Amino acid sequence: MPAFRRRHLCSVAAALALTSTVPATAAHAAHADAADASAALREVLFVGNNWEGTADVIRSTGDFAKIGRIDVVPDKDERMAEINADPIRWIAFMTIRNSVGEGHDQFVDDMYSTPDGRSVVVSRPSFADVVSIDLASGRINWRFPVSGFRADHMAVSPDGKRVAVSASTGNSVHVLDIETGKQLGKAATGDKPHENIFTKDGKYIYNMSIGEVNTQTDAPWLDWTKGDRRITVIDATTYQQVKVIDMRQRLDAIGLKDYSDAVRPAVFSPDESKLYFQVSFFNGFFEYDLATDKITRTKTLPKNPATSDDRTTFVNDSRHHGLSMSPDGRKLCVAGTMDDYATVVDRATLQEGPLVTAAKPYWATVSGDGRSCVVSESGSDQVTAIDFATGKKVVSVPVGDHPQRVRLGHVEAGWTSPSAS
């Protein structure tokens, strides 16, 4: 073989060898970077203290001890100046205070951390906005005013890149880029959109509209005055409505015509074949089968003898408000808000466990290790962990004024509260 051909083949072989090693090296580097990024983050629970305007950051497992605190209204003076200068906004602000706020301002409804653990995104009902707050400095990264006069529940896409927020008086859901606050889409809903849930593949958003919850027309025969209450299924790419599920028809089909169809907190089974949900005024929950489009089971939970059956005394029409499921799908955890307890329910039998005393529990979530249900006790300013296996209380931890939403998230390793807090 001529020398020049041997040299050429050797050069090609060397180039191929080099090329074949680059992807492996790059993949290894990418894996290492991802591992480093993961190792640099600490999993926590964010607890939103609605009336106080703070969020406590606590451990996600174990003793759930407090790690730090965030001021979620660092721009309060600026926002209040805007509200006081606008008569319409001032009326809306005061209406929130004197109705859904029970005489208090609502400064934090929901919150999620960004994937890098550097910021937390917060919906602020009284300010009708969503803000991103830098966890290191406590400063606001971006602000998005929602349509209407009140921001409500949020949800984050499985990849952590998008956040959906209900504009409760705007009858719509905004979907934002979690890093920039730029609106990616907007979808119409029923009256007073509330809970949002992304499907685990990120393709759809389930929005639950609860209608008018601050009126005194709470008798079953006046149910029609509560407005358009429904589940709106939204395509999370086009932000178009895919389907509407009206639980009125499904409840009527099983003879429960006097029950409200306002779907409150809800949770999917792990395979997303079943949806478990609470409704206004009801001490219990329902199981809905998505394939058959029917309510398949009803669970009525005990009433607290000290709780009045007068519907007008239920805060925002919610007798029970808070529902979560263990990661294995075997247990449900229910916050019995007006009945002052929380309980773990076996999903197969629907048998409840011990009734764990809790003061106006307002939300239920799952601990980082999946072993506990964590409920916010808005009436006693603490969060309480309940063991899924035994149904018994593990620990209670004091937090700020009127804790509501509790969400798993991340902060950077070694994070401490911003000095401004």
Secondary structure, DSSP 8 states (H G I E B T S, - for coil): --HHHHHHHHHHHHHHHHHHHHHHHHHHHHHHHHHHHHHTEEEEEEEEETTTTEEEEEESSTT--EEEEEES-TTHHHHHHHHHT-HHHHHHHHHHHHTTTTTS----SEEEE-TTSSEEEEEEGGGTEEEEEETTT--EEEEEE-SSS-EEEEEE-TTSSEEEEEETTTTEEEEEETTT--EEEEEE-SSSEEEEEE-TTSSEEEEEE----SSS--SGGGGGGG----EEEEETTT--EEEEE-HHHHHHHTT-TTS---EEEEEE-TTSSEEEEEETT-SEEEEEETTTTEEEEEEE----TTS---GGGSGGG-SS--EEE-TTSSEEEEEETTTTEEEEEETTT--B---EE-SSEEEEEE-TTSSEEEEEETTTTEEEEEETTT--EEEEEE-SSSEEEEEEEEEETT----TT-
